[in-house]
């Protein structure tokens, strides 16, 4: 719906697609480990369903404090209200 803003890949068509591979470590374990090993050095910018972030926060309630920044992209679904959606 917003290809003119986000490109066809959702990231502005500026990046090469990474090679896909199966990792032994779960995403939750990786998020918690990376934050613990690099406090204040890594930015967390999750997209899409945030289940792995929620599970990582269950494991480490202070998780977000270990990242340099946390930016979560939100939206109003495929048919937002005119001018965007607001929370009241």
C-alpha positions as CSV (number, residue, x, y, z in Angstrom):
1,X,0.0,0.0,0.0
2,X,2.9,2.4,0.7
3,X,5.5,1.3,-1.8
4,X,6.1,4.9,-2.7
5,X,7.4,5.4,0.8
6,X,8.8,2.1,1.9
7,X,9.7,0.6,-1.4
8,X,8.8,-2.9,-2.5
9,X,10.9,-4.5,0.2
10,X,9.6,-2.3,3.1
11,X,13.1,-0.8,3.6
12,X,13.2,1.6,0.7
13,X,14.8,-0.9,-1.7
14,X,18.2,0.2,-0.5
15,X,19.6,-3.1,0.9
16,X,20.6,-6.4,-0.6
17,X,18.6,-9.3,0.7
18,X,20.6,-11.4,3.2
19,X,21.2,-15.0,2.5
20,X,18.7,-17.0,4.5
21,X,20.0,-19.7,6.9
22,X,18.7,-21.7,9.8
23,X,20.3,-20.7,13.1
24,X,20.6,-23.1,16.1
25,X,20.0,-20.2,18.5
26,X,16.5,-18.9,18.9
27,X,15.7,-15.3,18.1
28,X,14.7,-14.8,21.7
29,X,18.1,-16.1,22.9
30,X,19.9,-14.0,20.3
31,X,18.2,-10.8,21.3
32,X,18.9,-11.4,25.0
33,X,22.5,-12.4,24.4
34,X,23.3,-9.5,22.0
35,X,21.9,-7.0,24.5
36,X,23.9,-8.5,27.4
37,X,27.2,-8.7,25.4
38,X,26.9,-5.2,24.0
39,X,25.3,-2.9,26.6
40,X,24.6,0.5,25.2
41,X,26.1,-0.3,21.8
42,X,23.2,-1.8,19.8
43,X,20.0,-0.3,18.5
44,X,16.9,-2.5,18.4
45,X,14.5,-1.7,15.5
46,X,12.0,-4.6,15.3
47,X,9.4,-4.8,12.6
48,X,6.3,-6.9,12.2
49,X,5.0,-9.2,14.9
50,X,6.7,-8.5,18.2
51,X,6.4,-11.9,19.7
52,X,10.1,-12.5,20.0
53,X,10.6,-9.1,21.7
54,X,7.8,-9.9,24.2
55,X,9.4,-13.3,25.0
56,X,12.8,-11.7,25.4
57,X,11.3,-9.1,27.8
58,X,9.7,-11.9,29.8
59,X,13.2,-13.4,30.1
60,X,14.9,-10.1,30.9
61,X,12.6,-7.3,32.1
62,X,15.5,-4.8,31.9
63,X,16.2,-5.8,28.3
64,X,15.3,-2.4,26.7
65,X,17.7,-0.6,29.1
66,X,20.6,-2.6,27.6
67,X,20.1,-1.2,24.0
68,X,21.3,2.2,22.9
69,X,17.9,2.8,21.5
70,X,14.7,0.9,20.8
71,X,12.4,2.1,18.0
72,X,9.3,0.1,17.2
73,X,7.5,0.8,14.0
74,X,3.8,0.9,14.5
75,X,0.9,1.3,12.2
76,X,-2.8,1.3,11.8
77,X,-3.2,-1.7,9.5
78,X,-3.9,-1.7,5.8
79,X,-6.6,1.0,5.9
80,X,-5.6,3.8,8.4
81,X,-7.9,6.6,9.3
82,X,-7.4,9.8,7.2
83,X,-4.3,11.6,8.5
84,X,-3.2,8.5,10.4
85,X,-4.4,6.8,13.5
86,X,-4.3,8.3,17.0
87,X,-4.6,6.7,20.4
88,X,-7.0,8.4,22.8
